[in-house]
Amino acid sequence: MSTATDRIVGPKRGILPALEPGDCLDQETFHERYRAMPEEIKAELVGGIVFMPAAMKRPHGRVHRLLMHWLSAYEVATPGVESYDNTTTILGNDSEPQPDACLIVVPEKGGQMRFTEDDYLEGAPEFAAEVASSTDSYDLHGKKHDYETAGVKEYLVVALRQSSVVWFINQNGKFEDAAPSQDGIFQSKEFPGLWLDPEALLKLDGQRVLDVLQSGLALDEHDEFVRRLAD
C-alpha cells in the first residue's frame, strides 16, 4: 500500500506516484509527475530514464554563475537571442532535461525552439551548456546523446574534476570536438562573437572571460548577425 510520502497530486489524474531516480518513463508521463512534485525538487528525463541530481556544491555554483554571466552579456549585446538558466526543455518523447544553461535564437527570429502554451521550452536549443562533476558524468554520455539526436547545434561541458572544457559542434547529426583557436579561445559557429577562454572560466577569472567575449563582439561578423536578427 502506498503512503503519503510516495504519492503526489497530479494536475490531470489525481494521485500519481512520486518521481524516483531510475524510473523509466515517456516524456508526457514524466512531465505530469514533475509538475506535481514540490518546487525544490529537480529532475530530468534523459534517454527515458529519470535523473534527480544531488545538491549543487560550491565549485559547480561558482562556475555556473560565471557561465550565466557570460551568456547574459552576449544576450544584452545581441537582440533576438535569449539565455536560460536551469530551464525545463522538452526535447522529445523520452527526453526532458534541464540544461544548466542554454542560448537560443527566439522563434520569431527563425530559431529552432518553441515556447509551449504553459511556458516551457520545446525543441533543441541552438546552444546548451552543462557543468559536470567529471567526464564520467551523464552530461557527457546520455545527455550528450539526447542533445545530439534532438539537433542541439553546439554543446559545452565543463568537467570540474578534470579541469577541462569541451565544446562540441553538431556536424551532420553528430557531435564533433571543436578545436580552439591558436590562442586557446573557443569561437562559436552558431553565434558569431560568442568567444570563450576556457582556462579563464575554470580559474573563475571573470574579467578575462568578459574581455575575450568583448573581442568577439567587436567583430564585423557579430554586427552582421545582429543586423540579420533585426530584419
PyMOL commands that set and color helices and strands:
alter all, ss='L'
color gray80, all
select helices_A, chain A and resi 4-6+27-36+58-77+107-109+138-140+142-150+198-202+206-217+220-230
alter helices_A, ss='H'
color red, helices_A
select strands_A, chain A and resi 7-10+14-17+44-46+49-51+81-85+89-90+101-105+114-115+121-122+127-132+154-159+164-171+174-177+186-187+195-196
alter strands_A, ss='S'
color yellow, strands_A
deselect
rebuild
show_as cartoon
